[in-house]
Amino acid sequence: MKPSRFETAIALIDKKNAEDVNTYKVVDLEYPKELLYSQRMTRKLLQFEPNASKALQIAARAQHICRWKIQRNEYPMDKVGYFKWRETLKKMHAAIAGEILEQVGFDDQFVDRVQKIILKKLIKKNEESQALEDTICLVFLDYYFEEFAAKHTDEKVIDILKKTWVKMSDKGHAAALTLTFSDKSLTLVKQAIS
């Protein structure tokens, strides 16, 4: 049976992310970093939003597509530089996703919708943009938070947790509170959200 446009788009996104030269180790296995991240995004999205539209699923999968191509150190190492870097990345992710979707035959309206979700347009107002943001935060908390917390001071960790919490919806908060944290991390989470 011929794969659907959706399946082909996901496969092409994975193919791009499999080119990541950076790797991430999970139980003694090395994975291309962004390929692993994108698959975690899909898994978490479908746990959080089982009826997620195809557009939202593609946006989640492509949310970090080819991220390694624009390095953080190409921008000033300050807050302004950080936000410029993030904005440039979002535009690149949306553009690459758009090219893939056009290539497999999605119409302009669908492509535009996926790009708007990736660019997180009208967050808090657009349900799909908000669901993507919640998923990003949940992936961070579930898969990357413990490692992040081990490298930073408690103050910095609490600050990041507060910023993460503000971005999330009530539904996202409820999902976050079902995650398993170490005792120390749980204490920091409780401090951040109290």
N, C-alpha and C positions, 0 to 999 in steps of 0.2 A: 504494500500500500504506500502510495506517495505521501511523504510528510506534508503536513499543513503549512501554510505561510507562517503561522505562529511558531510551530516546531522548528522550521527552517531559520527563522529570525533568532530564536534562542540558541540554536546550534552555531550560528554565525557570530553571535555575541560571545559565546564560550570560546570559539576558535580565536577570536581577537584577544580575549583575556588570557588564554593559554600561552600567549606569546610573552607574558610578563616575565622579565628576567629575575625579579624579586621572588623569593620563595618564602613559604610559611610552613613551619613544621607542626604536624599533628600526629601524635603517637608514632614517632620515628619515621613518618612519611613526609616527604617534601612536596608541596603543591605550589603551582604558580599563585602568587598572593591574591591577585584580583580575581582569578578564576574561583578560588575557594571562597573569597568574600561574596562574589555574585551568587554562588550557589547557596551560601548561607542566607543571603537576602531573600532568595526565592523560598527557601524552607521556612524562614521566619514569617514572611508575608502570608504564606498560606496557612500557617498556624494562627496568625493574628486576624487575617481577613480571608477565610476559606472561599468566599465568593468573589475574590478580587477579579476585576475585569482583565481581559487579555492586555489592554493598554497598560494597566498598572503593573501587571506581571512583567511585561517587557521593560518598563521603566525601572523596576526594581533590579532586574537582571543587568541592565545597562548602566546603572547608576554610577559605577566607577570604571566604565569601559576605557581601557588604555590609559588609566590614571598615571602610570609610571612615565608617560611620555612628556609630562610637564613637571619638572622637579620643583620642590618647595624652594630650594636655594637659588632659583632663577629670579626670585622676587626678594625685595628687602625683608630682612628677618625681624620685622616688627608687625604690629597689629594690622596696619594699612596694607602691608605687603602680603600678609596672610590672607586677608579678605580678597585682595586682587587675585591671588593665586587660586583661591577657591572659586571665585566667579569665572575665571578663565577656564578652569577645569569643567565646571558645570556646562559651559557653552560648548566645550569640546565633546563632552559625553553626549549632549543632546544632538550635536551635529553628526557624530559617528553613528549614533542610534538611528537618526533620520536617514542616513545613507543606506544603512542595512535594510530598513523597513521599505524604502523606495525600491531597492534592488529586488526584494522578494514580492513586490506588487501591492503593498498597502497603499490606500489612497491618501491624498494630502491631509484630509481632515483627521484621519487616524494618526498619521505621522506627527501632525501639529499637537494633537492631544498628548501623545507620549512625550514629546519634547517639553511641553508645558509642565508635565508632572516631574520630569527630570530637573527642570529649571526651578522647580518648587514655586511656581507662580501661585499667588493667592493662597499661600499656606494659611491654615486656620479657617479659610473660607471655602477652599476647594477640598472636598472629601478625599479625593485620590492623592493630591499633594500632601495632605495631612497624614494619610495612611502610609505614604512612602516615608515621611519624616519619622513617624512612630516606629516603622520597621527599622530604619537606620539606627535609631536610638536603642531599640531592643537588641539588634545585632551587636552593637557596641557593648551594651551591658552584659549580654549573655556570653559573648565569645572573646571580647578584648579588654573588658574592664579590669579584671584581676591583674593582668599583665601591666596595664597602664598604671594601676594603683601602686604596684610594687616599685615603679620607677620614679614616682613623684611624692612630694610631701602631702600630708593629710589635707593641708589647707588648699593646695592646688586641686587635689582630687575632689574635695567638697565643692569647690568653685565650679569645676567641670560638671559635676553631678547636678548642681543647681541650674546651670545653663542647659543641660540636657533635659532636665525635668520641665523647664519652661516651654521647650519646643514641642512637648508631647501633649496629646489629648487626654481626657479623663480615661478613655478606653486604653490608651497607651500606658498610662500610670497603673491601671489595674493589672495589665499584662506584665509590666515590669516587676510588680510586687509578687508575682508568682515564680519569678526566676530564683535559682539557687545561688546564694552568695556565701563566701567564707564568712566566719564570724566577724573578722575585722572589717571586711567590705560592707557587711550588713550594717555595722555600727556607723560607718561613713555615710551610707545611703540614708539611714534614719536621721543623721545629723543634717544632711543636705536638704531633706524634704520636710523637716519639722518646722 
